[in-house]
């Protein structure tokens, strides 16, 4: 029968999707690479003759741009504190929910998952209100315990921590579900055997659960790290990178240079540096993962 | 004796767990609770210290202001258009997934790897060139420009392929013997069988469309093209001090999603298991 199917048909099925993916995903990579070596800006958009090839000047400039360097340090801060927090919190909640037997525990999945499906802009707007130094709920609650008001978004260090708290709140849901799926894949017999041997809950957790979740932890840590490297909406809406650029992420730096200052070539160079960083980080993680499997 | 003690022990553990998770769930929900309650307070009550939990003067003024003075009706309309268009994208993803699952053709493997490769490209790298490309096509500041770049996605194609490759070939052969065209086979056989994955993807597509923010922000200069997210970000910029208005806008954006999510959460959450995201 197979022979009678018109050979063109499969191509007709994949063509629309493939054309769109090529036009808006693959082709732009080459465009980005080319324009990162040019000085294209708003004028160049209207008249191509004003664009000139300037070699690696954009890369040299961006790497010596103090705001870019600051945004790299900020992004590293987000990654270093954000990734472990996301893993520990989402794994912890997943283990607790999985441990529960009553049907009510299924409802907890929905409650903890909810923040991650809601609109990031709306959520950031709400959190800005909660963080408000005078009228915010958080400082009011602290006040009830006689704790002095915290400058949530006004202090350079505190602002970064506040943004991490919001992003963590949003990130728990999806990762918790991934961990739950993995937890349900662990055969019950392992635990039964361990209980017969009199192993404590803690022993079962550290000797059975965590080692068997290695793949899920690896998956979550890679996706979370890539997500934090591209951290954008929260600083964009809540602090616009301030105070004193202390919350500017690399992604926000690229957006600002590309679309607010229209320095397309310069922003493209910045975006390539981010791309390379993401590739390197991913490769390192794969390396580390392989090593762990060895013993 | 010992067994009894074990059961009691287990029961108290379950209770402690339940209490811990309830407290955690409450803490997680505070921003939502606070947002919804504040949306119904007049501005004077919002700025009151100490804050009231439950609105004393329950009011819909914040919401009516959004629609009367802030164009939220137009933003809602645009958002719904974006959502509807994204369902066309969903259909295109399903078509591609079907072809990759059920046909043999030249270049299938490399083309599929090409699709997967696009998953790894970060949005920041493509956003500037895509803007330039759309500018060349004269599509900036149009609905098409907002919708086209995100229409199809590698992840969706991948999930459809995974699911559809489990459908037995005999079903397709039977339909073909009856003289059905390949496209009819897809519409009348494949799509109905793929309901579980369609449901998951449909809900996620709806949520993504409803929440779309960055791309409409970049492409739309004209207020008449703004989506709700963009309008809300604008509102925060213009009415930074008016929290009642901001909370009403946020509530209007978030509550529909929460309702849809609560109705379909079982499908969404279990969808992760279908998709083999273990």
Interface residues (C-beta under 8 A of the other chain):
Chain A: X1 X2 X4 X5 X6 X7 X9 X10 X11 X13 X14 X16 X17 X18 X20 X21 X23 X24 X25 X26 X27 X28 X29 X31 X32 X35 X40 X45 X93 X96 X97 X99 X100 X101 X102 X104 X105 X108 X109 X110 X111 X112 X113 X114 X115 X117 X118 X119 X120 X121 X122 X123 X125 X126 X127 X128 X129 X130 X132 X134 X135 X137 X140 X169 X172 X177 X178 X181 X182 X184 X185 X216 X226 X229 X230 X232 X233 X237 X250 X251 X254 X255 X258 X259 X264 X267 X268 X271 X272 X274 X275 X278
Chain B: X13 X14 X17 X18 X20 X21 X24 X25 X28 X29 X30 X31 X32 X34 X35 X38 X46 X47 X49 X50 X51 X92 X93 X95 X96 X98 X99 X100 X103 X104 X105 X108 X111 X114 X115 X117 X118 X121 X122 X123 X124 X125 X126 X127 X128 X129 X130 X131 X132 X133 X135 X148 X149 X150 X151 X152 X154 X157 X173 X176 X177 X182 X186 X207 X210 X211 X213 X214 X218 X228 X229 X232 X233 X235 X236 X243 X246 X247 X249 X250 X251 X253 X254 X257 X258 X261 X262 X265 X268 X269 X272 X273 X277 X278
